[in-house]
Amino acid sequence: MSPTSARLPFALMALAFVWSVPALASPKSDAIQRLIQDGRIDIAQQKCDRMGAHLTDAGSALREVCAEALFEAALEENTTTGWIRFQQTWNGTSYAVAARDNEAAAALRALGNDSEEHAYAQFMIQYADTKYAVAAEQLVADAAIRGVKNGQDAVRVAQIYPNHRNTPILVEQYLASFIKMEVSGTDITVTLDPPISLPGVKPSGRWAASFGQEAYVDWGDVAEVHLQDLGISPNFIEKARAKGYPPCQVPEAGWELGIVVQVGQAKTFFKNTGVPECRRPWPGFMTYRGGRLSSLSVSPELTMHFPDDPTVGAFSWGPEADNTRMWAPGVAGDPILVGSVIGQPIGNLFLLHPLAGGMPWFVSQGPPPNAMPLPISAKTSAMPIGWSMSGPEGEMSPGQTAAGPVHVHSNQLGSSRWTLPDGEVRVMSPLVQQLTGLNRESENFGRARKSRLPLLSGLAGPMGASPVQMMELTAPNAAAVGRQLGAAGIPIKVTRAWEGFLSSGGPREVVFEGDTNGTPIKGILDATKGNSGSRIYVWLRDDRCQGEAETTFAFTMGGSTYFVWRGSGPNGDYNEAVHFEEAGLIREFR
């Protein structure tokens, strides 16, 4: 029979033998061959044994034909040891070569489909010269994947067998061990490491949060519930939802921010991934008087005051709040956020407070439709760890009301002093700060003024200054400025006015003095290019001034142009100056 078949017809075997060993034929081998052809295998095997065909010096022709006769017996046993014994006995025959493959088949059959990885790996080494080594490749990979006990094992196996049919299942089962994430701002990029190809599947990540041991919740849902619990208006929440909720640590105890990664149907939650923008180093404060927002503060350098009492007709501006009183012609509406300014409707005017820190101004046009309402109805959040505040009565908690100035304390302040006005003080939620950009880290906020009013002597400014010509307008022209202001909705009787360039580029600015309903005022008409029309700055004359200034002059120094009023007041001589810088219009008094 053939060395590669269990039972080949004897006629074919005889033909194969004739072609393979014609020169080695002998009477003994011919006799054995005839027995095989007649199907008398048992007798052939007995004769081979009596002839000593198993001995190596029995002659190649006899050994070859007897190996054929004994091959049938080895097939019936069909074990690894049986085939090894056959090869040892009939070494040098073609049937011994065939027996090597059969030995490998028996060994692989004995391993079955549930042996361990190392057993199949050893088989592949031992039987690398057989065709069954290739068949074992699939089994060793199956065993490797079947034997994975942890993420480290999973990664190792996936690296070795990236294209195995079950590798995607392995990735999903131990997903956390394969994930590589990059977070840029709020954008999440998820890849697999090692880079395994998963047809039709793209890894993705999204922000979420978990509470204790409970399952994660999509971040948008957590953020929205947080805003609702704060009592924030549905209008604000609607705008925030359209804008998208930035990931930020919610201050309520127990919540942890993280990222949900999904690959196929598998999902896993990574806690405490952290987003730098949300690690607020500075809190934000809102102060209320009589239920109305009166100030907003995000740093020692910037506290914004709002018209909160229509009977006063003014509100404070600047770090020295009592120095500058801005004119307020009526009841101010709720503040809204418009890009880098906070706006409030007052009558037919719109009052804009620049977040950069400059003086507020009026425009005659209303807010754009994409303006975002400030969350003025928000309840207070908790004070961040490491921060505290105190009022006239001592230490305060968020949400309490102080009858006098409130001082904010933290080691992060260093030598800076952070003072809030009197009223009910509420701490802003870090999520609200992130949504609105009302935090010290925002690029919209000014940190400090770029320049200070230098010491003045003479009428041309300090040493090194360059005089600037400001043309005083005639009385009719000054009155025309008043009519222009009145047409814009600001009823001011202008008594004096000067025209010149205070800011770089654009048309000339007009500095004016006058009164409105008997209240002395000063201001600037700035025909700034833009969609909101001219900017009109109006403030009340300082009580430290008395009557008209004795003189006015302008000069340029340090990149800024100053317009100065000089006169005498109850406390002696004074200099009042205005100039434009990056933060906007700045007024100083010395």
C-alpha positions as CSV (number, residue, x, y, z in Angstrom):
1,M,0.0,0.0,0.0
2,S,1.0,3.6,-0.5
3,P,2.9,5.4,2.3
4,T,0.4,8.3,2.2
5,S,-2.8,6.3,2.1
6,A,-4.5,4.1,4.6
7,R,-5.5,1.5,1.9
8,L,-4.3,2.0,-1.7
9,P,-5.3,-0.7,-4.3
10,F,-2.5,-3.3,-4.5
11,A,-2.3,-3.1,-8.2
12,L,-1.3,0.6,-7.9
13,M,1.1,-0.2,-5.1
14,A,2.8,-2.8,-7.2
15,L,3.1,-0.3,-10.1
16,A,4.6,2.3,-7.7
17,F,7.0,-0.3,-6.4
18,V,8.1,-1.3,-9.9
19,W,8.9,2.3,-10.8
20,S,10.6,3.1,-7.5
21,V,12.9,0.1,-6.9
22,P,13.2,-2.0,-10.1
23,A,17.0,-2.5,-9.7
24,L,16.6,-3.8,-6.1
25,A,14.1,-6.5,-6.8
26,S,14.9,-9.9,-5.3
27,P,13.1,-13.3,-5.0
28,K,12.2,-12.5,-1.4
29,S,10.9,-9.1,-2.0
30,D,9.0,-10.4,-5.1
31,A,7.3,-13.0,-2.9
32,I,6.3,-10.4,-0.3
33,Q,5.0,-8.1,-3.0
34,R,2.8,-10.9,-4.5
35,L,1.3,-11.6,-1.0
36,I,0.5,-7.9,-0.6
37,Q,-1.1,-7.8,-4.1
38,D,-3.2,-10.8,-3.2
39,G,-4.3,-9.1,0.0
40,R,-2.6,-11.6,2.3
41,I,-1.1,-8.9,4.5
42,D,-0.9,-11.0,7.6
43,I,1.2,-13.7,5.9
44,A,3.4,-11.1,4.3
45,Q,4.1,-9.6,7.8
46,Q,4.9,-13.1,9.2
47,K,7.3,-13.9,6.3
48,C,9.0,-10.4,6.8
49,D,9.6,-11.2,10.4
50,R,11.1,-14.7,9.6
51,M,13.3,-13.1,6.9
52,G,14.7,-10.6,9.4
53,A,13.6,-7.7,7.2
54,H,13.6,-5.4,10.2
55,L,17.3,-5.7,10.4
56,T,19.2,-2.9,8.7
57,D,21.4,-5.3,6.6
58,A,18.4,-7.1,5.2
59,G,18.6,-5.3,1.9
60,S,16.8,-2.2,0.8
61,A,14.3,-4.0,-1.6
62,L,13.1,-6.4,1.1
63,R,13.0,-3.7,3.8
64,E,11.0,-1.4,1.5
65,V,8.3,-4.0,0.6
66,C,8.2,-5.3,4.2
67,A,7.8,-1.7,5.5
68,E,4.8,-1.6,3.2
69,A,3.4,-4.7,4.7
70,L,3.9,-3.5,8.3
71,F,2.6,0.0,7.5
72,E,-0.9,-1.6,7.7
73,A,-0.4,-2.6,11.3
74,A,0.9,0.8,12.3
75,L,-2.2,2.4,10.7
76,E,-4.4,0.2,12.8
77,E,-2.6,1.3,16.0
78,N,-2.2,4.8,14.8
79,T,-0.5,6.2,17.9
80,T,2.5,8.5,18.4
81,T,4.5,5.8,20.0
82,G,3.5,3.3,17.3
83,W,4.7,5.6,14.5
84,I,7.9,6.4,16.3
85,R,8.6,2.7,16.7
86,F,7.8,2.1,13.0
87,Q,10.2,4.8,11.9
88,Q,12.9,3.4,14.1
89,T,12.4,-0.1,12.6
90,W,12.0,0.9,9.0
91,N,14.4,3.8,8.9
92,G,15.6,4.5,5.3
93,T,12.4,3.4,3.6
94,S,9.9,5.7,2.0
95,Y,7.3,4.4,4.5
96,A,9.4,5.8,7.4
97,V,9.1,9.2,5.8
98,A,5.3,8.9,5.6
99,A,5.2,7.6,9.1
100,R,6.7,10.9,10.3
101,D,3.7,12.8,9.1
102,N,1.4,10.2,10.7
103,E,3.3,10.6,13.9
104,A,2.6,14.3,13.8
105,A,-1.0,13.7,13.1
106,A,-1.4,11.3,16.0
107,A,0.5,13.7,18.4
108,L,-1.8,16.6,17.3
109,R,-4.8,14.4,17.7
110,A,-3.7,13.5,21.2
111,L,-3.4,17.2,22.1
112,G,-7.0,17.8,21.1
113,N,-8.6,21.3,20.9
114,D,-8.2,22.3,24.6
115,S,-4.6,22.0,25.4
116,E,-2.5,24.9,26.7
117,E,-0.6,27.3,24.4
118,H,2.9,25.9,25.4
119,A,1.9,22.4,24.4
120,Y,0.9,23.5,20.8
121,A,4.0,25.7,20.6
122,Q,6.2,22.7,21.6
123,F,4.4,20.6,18.9
124,M,5.2,23.2,16.3
125,I,8.9,23.1,17.2
126,Q,9.0,19.3,17.4
127,Y,7.1,18.7,14.1
128,A,8.3,21.7,12.1
129,D,9.3,19.4,9.3
130,T,5.8,18.1,8.8
131,K,2.7,19.5,7.2
132,Y,0.9,19.4,10.5
133,A,3.0,22.2,11.9
134,V,1.0,24.7,9.8
135,A,-2.3,23.2,11.1
136,A,-1.1,23.7,14.7
137,E,-0.6,27.5,14.1
138,Q,-4.3,28.0,14.5
139,L,-4.5,25.8,17.5
140,V,-1.7,27.6,19.3
141,A,-3.3,30.9,18.7
142,D,-6.7,29.6,19.9
143,A,-5.0,28.3,23.1
144,A,-3.2,31.5,23.7
145,I,-6.4,33.5,23.5
146,R,-8.2,30.9,25.5
147,G,-5.6,31.1,28.2
148,V,-5.6,34.8,28.7
149,K,-6.2,35.7,32.4
150,N,-5.5,39.4,32.6
151,G,-4.9,42.5,30.5
152,Q,-1.2,42.0,30.3
153,D,-1.7,38.6,28.8
154,A,-4.2,40.0,26.4
155,V,-1.8,42.6,25.1
156,R,1.0,40.0,24.7
157,V,-1.3,37.6,22.8
158,A,-2.7,40.3,20.6
159,Q,0.8,41.5,19.6
160,I,1.7,37.9,18.5
161,Y,-1.6,37.1,16.8
162,P,-3.0,40.5,15.6
163,N,-5.0,38.9,12.7
164,H,-6.5,36.0,14.6
165,R,-10.3,35.8,14.2
166,N,-10.8,36.1,18.0
167,T,-8.4,38.9,18.6
168,P,-11.2,41.6,18.4
169,I,-13.1,39.7,21.1
170,L,-10.0,39.7,23.2
171,V,-9.7,43.5,22.7
172,E,-13.3,44.1,23.8
173,Q,-12.9,41.8,26.8
174,Y,-9.8,43.5,28.1
175,L,-10.5,46.9,26.5
176,A,-8.8,49.0,29.2
177,S,-5.4,47.4,28.5
178,F,-5.5,48.3,24.8
179,I,-6.6,51.9,25.0
180,K,-4.3,54.8,24.3
181,M,-6.0,58.2,24.8
182,E,-4.9,61.7,23.9
183,V,-6.8,64.7,25.3
184,S,-6.4,68.1,23.7
185,G,-8.5,70.7,25.4
186,T,-11.9,68.9,25.4
187,D,-11.2,66.8,22.3
188,I,-10.5,63.0,22.8
189,T,-8.5,60.8,20.4
190,V,-8.7,57.1,21.1
191,T,-6.4,54.5,19.4
192,L,-5.5,50.9,20.2
193,D,-2.0,50.0,21.4
194,P,-0.8,47.7,19.9
195,P,-2.4,49.0,16.7
196,I,-4.9,46.2,15.9
197,S,-7.1,46.5,12.9
198,L,-10.8,45.9,13.7
199,P,-12.7,46.0,10.4
200,G,-15.8,48.2,10.6
201,V,-15.0,49.4,14.2
202,K,-13.5,52.7,15.2
203,P,-12.6,53.4,18.8
204,S,-14.3,56.4,20.3
205,G,-14.3,58.4,23.6
206,R,-16.7,60.7,25.2
207,W,-16.9,62.6,28.5
208,A,-18.8,61.0,31.4
209,A,-18.9,61.0,35.2
210,S,-19.5,58.3,37.8
211,F,-20.8,58.5,41.3
212,G,-19.1,56.2,43.8
213,Q,-19.4,52.6,42.6
214,E,-22.4,53.3,40.3
215,A,-22.2,53.1,36.6
216,Y,-21.1,56.2,34.6
217,V,-23.5,58.8,33.2
218,D,-22.9,60.8,30.1
219,W,-21.4,64.1,31.0
220,G,-24.0,66.2,29.3
221,D,-26.7,64.7,31.5
222,V,-24.7,65.2,34.7
223,A,-23.9,68.8,33.7
224,E,-27.5,69.6,32.9
225,V,-28.8,68.2,36.2
226,H,-26.1,70.2,38.0
227,L,-27.3,73.4,36.4
228,Q,-30.9,72.6,37.2
229,D,-30.0,71.9,40.8
230,L,-28.3,75.3,41.0
231,G,-31.6,76.9,39.9
232,I,-30.2,78.3,36.7
233,S,-32.8,79.5,34.2
234,P,-33.9,77.2,31.3
235,N,-32.8,79.9,28.9
236,F,-29.2,79.6,30.1
237,I,-29.3,75.8,30.0
238,E,-30.7,75.9,26.5
239,K,-27.9,78.1,25.3
240,A,-25.3,76.0,27.1
241,R,-26.7,72.8,25.6
242,A,-26.4,74.3,22.1
243,K,-22.8,75.4,22.8
244,G,-21.8,72.0,24.4
245,Y,-20.9,71.3,28.0
246,P,-17.2,71.5,28.6
247,P,-15.9,68.8,30.9
248,C,-15.4,70.1,34.4
249,Q,-15.3,68.6,37.8
250,V,-18.7,69.0,39.4
251,P,-18.2,70.2,43.0
252,E,-20.8,67.9,44.6
253,A,-19.0,65.2,46.6
254,G,-18.8,61.7,45.1
255,W,-18.8,62.6,41.4
256,E,-15.7,61.8,39.4
257,L,-15.1,63.0,35.9
258,G,-13.8,60.6,33.3
259,I,-13.9,59.3,29.7
260,V,-16.0,56.4,28.3
261,V,-14.2,54.6,25.6
262,Q,-16.1,52.3,23.2
263,V,-14.8,49.7,20.8
264,G,-17.5,47.7,19.1
265,Q,-20.0,46.8,21.8
266,A,-17.4,47.0,24.6
267,K,-17.3,50.1,26.8
268,T,-15.0,51.0,29.7
269,F,-14.8,54.1,31.9
270,F,-11.6,55.8,32.9
271,K,-11.8,57.9,36.0
272,N,-9.8,61.0,36.9
273,T,-8.5,61.7,33.4
274,G,-8.5,65.4,34.3
275,V,-8.8,68.4,32.0
276,P,-6.4,71.3,32.9
277,E,-9.0,73.9,31.9
278,C,-11.3,72.6,34.6
279,R,-8.8,72.7,37.4
280,R,-9.8,76.2,38.5
281,P,-7.1,77.8,40.5
282,W,-9.3,80.8,41.2
283,P,-13.0,80.8,42.2
284,G,-15.5,83.3,40.9
285,F,-17.9,85.4,43.0
286,M,-21.2,87.0,42.4
287,T,-22.5,89.6,44.9
288,Y,-26.2,90.5,45.3
289,R,-28.0,93.4,46.8
290,G,-31.8,93.3,47.2
291,G,-31.9,90.2,45.0
292,R,-30.1,91.9,42.1
293,L,-26.6,91.1,40.8
294,S,-24.4,94.0,42.0
295,S,-20.9,92.7,41.2
296,L,-18.9,89.9,39.6
297,S,-15.3,89.1,40.6
298,V,-12.8,86.6,39.2
299,S,-9.5,87.9,40.5
300,P,-8.1,90.6,42.8
301,E,-7.5,92.7,39.7
302,L,-11.0,92.6,38.4
303,T,-14.3,93.2,40.1
304,M,-17.1,94.3,37.8
305,H,-19.9,96.4,39.3
306,F,-23.4,96.6,37.8
307,P,-26.2,99.1,38.2
308,D,-28.3,97.5,41.0
309,D,-30.2,100.5,42.4
310,P,-32.1,102.7,39.9
311,T,-32.6,105.4,42.5
312,V,-28.8,106.0,42.7
313,G,-28.3,106.6,39.0
314,A,-24.7,105.4,39.1
315,F,-22.5,102.4,39.7
316,S,-18.8,101.9,40.5
317,W,-16.0,101.0,38.2
318,G,-12.3,100.1,38.8
319,P,-10.3,98.7,41.6
320,E,-10.7,101.9,43.5
321,A,-14.5,101.7,43.2
322,D,-15.2,105.0,45.0
323,N,-13.1,106.9,42.5
324,T,-15.1,106.4,39.4
325,R,-18.9,106.5,39.4
326,M,-20.4,105.5,36.0
327,W,-23.6,107.1,34.9
328,A,-26.7,104.9,34.9
329,P,-29.8,106.5,33.4
330,G,-32.4,104.0,34.6
331,V,-33.2,100.5,35.6
332,A,-30.7,98.0,34.2
333,G,-32.0,94.7,32.8
334,D,-30.4,91.3,33.4
335,P,-26.8,91.0,32.3
336,I,-25.9,88.8,29.3
337,L,-22.6,87.6,27.9
338,V,-21.7,88.8,24.4
339,G,-18.3,87.5,23.5
340,S,-15.7,89.4,25.6
341,V,-18.2,91.8,27.2
342,I,-21.2,91.6,29.6
343,G,-24.1,93.7,28.4
344,Q,-27.2,95.1,30.1
345,P,-30.2,96.9,28.6
346,I,-30.9,100.3,30.1
347,G,-33.9,102.0,28.5
348,N,-33.1,102.3,24.8
349,L,-29.4,101.9,25.4
350,F,-27.2,98.9,25.8
351,L,-24.4,99.1,28.5
352,L,-21.3,97.0,27.8
353,H,-18.9,95.9,30.5
354,P,-15.6,94.7,29.0
355,L,-14.2,91.6,30.6
356,A,-10.7,92.9,29.9
357,G,-11.2,95.5,32.7
358,G,-11.7,98.8,30.9
359,M,-14.5,101.3,31.6
360,P,-18.0,100.3,30.5
361,W,-19.6,102.1,27.6
362,F,-23.0,102.6,26.0
363,V,-24.2,101.7,22.5
364,S,-27.5,102.3,20.9
365,Q,-27.9,98.8,19.4
366,G,-29.1,95.8,21.3
367,P,-27.3,92.4,21.8
368,P,-26.9,89.8,19.0
369,P,-29.2,86.8,19.0
370,N,-26.3,84.5,20.1
371,A,-25.8,86.3,23.4
372,M,-25.8,84.1,26.4
373,P,-27.6,85.0,29.6
374,L,-25.6,85.2,32.8
375,P,-26.7,82.6,35.4
376,I,-27.8,85.3,37.8
377,S,-30.3,83.0,39.4
378,A,-27.7,80.4,40.3
379,K,-27.5,79.2,43.9
380,T,-24.1,79.3,45.5
381,S,-21.6,76.5,45.1
382,A,-19.2,75.4,47.7
383,M,-16.0,77.3,48.4
384,P,-13.0,75.5,46.8
385,I,-10.5,73.8,49.1
386,G,-7.9,76.2,50.4
387,W,-10.1,79.3,50.0
388,S,-12.1,81.2,52.6
389,M,-13.7,84.6,53.1
390,S,-14.5,86.9,55.9
391,G,-16.7,90.0,56.4
392,P,-17.2,92.6,59.2
393,E,-18.7,89.9,61.4
394,G,-15.8,87.4,60.9
395,E,-15.6,84.3,58.8
396,M,-18.3,83.8,56.2
397,S,-19.8,80.9,54.3
398,P,-20.9,81.1,50.7
399,G,-24.5,82.4,50.4
400,Q,-24.2,84.6,53.5
401,T,-24.7,88.4,53.4
402,A,-22.1,90.9,54.6
403,A,-22.8,94.5,55.7
404,G,-19.4,95.6,54.6
405,P,-16.5,94.6,52.4
406,V,-15.7,90.9,52.1
407,H,-12.1,89.7,52.1
408,V,-11.1,86.6,50.2
409,H,-8.2,84.5,51.7
410,S,-6.0,81.9,50.1
411,N,-2.3,81.0,50.0
412,Q,-2.5,81.3,46.2
413,L,-3.1,85.0,46.6
414,G,0.4,85.7,47.9
415,S,0.6,89.4,48.7
416,S,-2.5,90.3,46.7
417,R,-5.6,91.5,48.5
418,W,-9.0,90.4,47.1
419,T,-11.9,92.5,48.3
420,L,-15.6,92.0,47.4
421,P,-18.3,94.6,47.9
422,D,-21.0,94.2,50.6
423,G,-24.0,92.0,49.9
424,E,-24.9,88.3,49.6
425,V,-21.8,86.5,48.2
426,R,-22.3,83.4,46.1
427,V,-19.5,81.2,44.7
428,M,-19.8,80.4,41.1
429,S,-19.8,76.8,40.0
430,P,-16.7,75.8,38.1
431,L,-18.9,74.4,35.3
432,V,-20.7,77.8,35.0
433,Q,-17.3,79.6,35.0
434,Q,-16.2,77.3,32.2
435,L,-19.4,77.7,30.2
436,T,-19.3,81.5,30.4
437,G,-15.5,82.0,30.3
438,L,-15.9,83.9,33.6
439,N,-12.7,82.7,35.2
440,R,-9.3,84.2,35.8
441,E,-7.6,81.9,33.2
442,S,-9.8,83.2,30.4
443,E,-8.0,85.2,27.8
444,N,-10.8,87.7,27.9
445,F,-9.9,89.0,31.3
446,G,-7.4,91.6,32.0
447,R,-4.9,90.7,34.8
448,A,-3.7,94.2,35.5
449,R,-3.4,97.6,33.9
450,K,-0.5,97.9,31.4
451,S,0.4,101.4,32.5
452,R,-0.1,103.9,35.3
453,L,-0.6,107.6,35.3
454,P,3.0,109.0,35.8
455,L,3.7,111.9,38.1
456,L,2.8,115.1,36.3
457,S,4.5,118.5,36.4
458,G,3.9,121.3,33.9
459,L,1.4,121.2,31.1
460,A,3.2,118.9,28.7
461,G,3.3,115.7,30.7
462,P,6.2,114.1,32.5
463,M,9.8,114.0,31.4
464,G,10.1,112.2,28.0
465,A,6.5,112.6,27.1
466,S,5.4,114.0,23.7
467,P,2.7,116.7,23.7
468,V,-0.5,115.9,21.7
469,Q,-2.8,118.5,20.3
470,M,-6.4,118.3,21.4
471,M,-8.6,120.9,19.8
472,E,-11.2,122.5,22.0
473,L,-14.5,122.8,20.2
474,T,-16.5,126.0,20.0
475,A,-19.6,126.4,22.0
476,P,-21.9,125.7,19.0
477,N,-19.9,122.6,18.1
478,A,-19.9,121.4,21.7
479,A,-23.7,121.8,21.8
480,A,-23.9,119.8,18.6
481,V,-22.0,117.0,20.4
482,G,-24.8,117.1,23.0
483,R,-27.5,116.8,20.4
484,Q,-25.7,113.8,18.9
485,L,-25.6,112.2,22.4
486,G,-29.2,113.0,22.9
487,A,-30.2,111.4,19.6
488,A,-28.4,108.2,20.8
489,G,-30.5,108.2,24.0
490,I,-28.2,110.0,26.4
491,P,-29.7,113.4,27.4
492,I,-26.6,115.4,28.1
493,K,-26.1,119.2,27.8
494,V,-22.5,119.5,26.7
495,T,-20.7,122.6,27.9
496,R,-17.1,121.9,26.8
497,A,-15.6,119.4,24.3
498,W,-12.2,118.6,22.9
499,E,-11.4,116.5,19.8
500,G,-8.3,114.5,19.0
501,F,-6.7,111.1,18.7
502,L,-6.6,109.2,22.0
503,S,-6.5,105.7,20.5
504,S,-4.4,104.5,17.6
505,G,-6.1,104.5,14.3
506,G,-9.8,105.2,13.6
507,P,-11.6,108.5,13.8
508,R,-11.0,111.2,16.4
509,E,-12.4,110.9,19.8
510,V,-14.4,113.7,21.5
511,V,-13.9,114.3,25.2
512,F,-16.8,116.2,26.7
513,E,-18.1,117.8,29.9
514,G,-21.6,118.8,30.8
515,D,-24.6,117.7,32.9
516,T,-27.6,115.6,32.7
517,N,-30.6,116.7,34.8
518,G,-28.3,118.9,36.9
519,T,-25.7,116.1,37.6
520,P,-22.2,117.1,36.4
521,I,-20.7,114.4,34.1
522,K,-17.7,113.8,31.9
523,G,-17.3,111.4,29.0
524,I,-15.9,110.4,25.7
525,L,-17.6,109.8,22.3
526,D,-15.6,107.2,20.6
527,A,-16.7,106.6,17.0
528,T,-15.1,103.2,17.0
529,K,-15.4,101.1,13.9
530,G,-17.7,98.1,14.4
531,N,-21.2,96.8,14.2
532,S,-22.4,98.3,17.5
533,G,-21.9,101.9,16.5
534,S,-20.1,104.6,18.5
535,R,-19.0,103.9,22.0
536,I,-20.1,106.4,24.6
537,Y,-18.4,106.5,27.9
538,V,-20.1,108.6,30.6
539,W,-19.1,109.0,34.3
540,L,-20.0,111.4,37.1
541,R,-17.7,114.2,38.0
542,D,-15.5,113.2,40.9
543,D,-16.4,114.7,44.3
544,R,-12.7,115.4,44.7
545,C,-12.9,117.9,41.9
546,Q,-14.5,121.3,42.4
547,G,-15.9,123.2,39.4
548,E,-14.2,123.2,36.1
549,A,-10.6,122.1,35.7
550,E,-8.1,124.9,35.6
551,T,-6.5,123.5,32.5
552,T,-6.5,120.4,30.2
553,F,-3.6,119.0,28.2
554,A,-2.7,115.7,26.4
555,F,0.6,113.8,25.9
556,T,1.8,110.4,24.7
557,M,4.0,108.2,26.7
558,G,4.7,104.4,26.8
559,G,2.4,103.8,23.8
560,S,-0.6,105.5,25.4
561,T,-2.1,108.9,24.9
562,Y,-3.4,110.6,28.0
563,F,-6.0,113.4,28.3
564,V,-5.6,115.2,31.6
565,W,-7.8,117.6,33.6
566,R,-5.8,119.5,36.2
567,G,-7.5,121.6,39.0
568,S,-8.0,122.2,42.6
569,G,-10.4,120.3,44.9
570,P,-11.3,120.0,48.6
571,N,-8.2,117.9,49.2
572,G,-5.8,120.1,47.1
573,D,-4.5,119.9,43.6
574,Y,-5.5,116.9,41.4
575,N,-4.9,115.3,38.1
576,E,-7.6,113.3,36.4
577,A,-6.6,111.4,33.3
578,V,-8.1,109.0,30.8
579,H,-6.2,106.8,28.2
580,F,-6.9,103.8,26.0
581,E,-4.9,100.6,26.3
582,E,-5.5,96.9,25.5
583,A,-8.0,96.5,28.3
584,G,-10.0,99.5,27.0
585,L,-10.5,103.0,28.4
586,I,-8.8,103.6,31.8
587,R,-9.5,106.5,34.1
588,E,-7.1,107.4,36.9
589,F,-7.1,110.1,39.6
590,R,-4.1,111.5,41.4
